[in-house]
Amino acid sequence: MPFTKSEVSLAEHSVCAAECNLTDDVPLKNIQKNTITWWCNKHLKCVNRFIGDLQFDLNDGLTLIALLEVLSHKKMFRKYHTRLTFRQMRLDNVSAALEFLEQENVKMMSIGKVTC
């Protein structure tokens, strides 16, 4: 059964509204990303590490672990992988970083809107 004109118009309007909402968030997300990157780099400077792209540079867990050690003035409580051969090693490192946060009773919170 074909759609009526009003149904098509409503669907087009919904798609346009969704696209507008996505583009409205882009400047805010860029500001947040740049601010977080700057803040991380400010702290990582003392251990000669640098973040250029948050998503890429934190995905192996090593830079995240370094940042946590700098901020907490503590060493990671469990061993982690420094020679990353497999994807699982990266995941283990990120998991170790999250466990460290939990051990230190750090509450995690979201920045900005969370959409699934």
Phi, psi and omega in degrees: 000124182289155178283148175280166179300320182292325178293319179295317180297319179296318179296316179298319179297318180296318179295316179297318180296318179295318179296320179297318179297322179293317182287333177294329182280342186301310180299319180296316180296321178295319178297314179298315181298315180294320180294315180295318179299314179300314182298315179299313181297326177301319181278328182282346182304322183290346177245020177054045175239157184213141175249122174262317180229116184305310184296316183285314188284343178259356189288342178264354177086341185293314180290324177297316178297317178299317179297316180296321179293321178294313184292323184269346186058032178228155175273152177303134186285343177232161181290151177222166185275129176257334176256104189266101181263324185238156179301322181301328179293321177297315180297320177299320179296315179296320178298318178298320179296317179293322176295322178299316178299318179296317179300325181272007179058039177272125179277133179269140177220158181269148175248126180082192181280140176254121178235144179249000000 
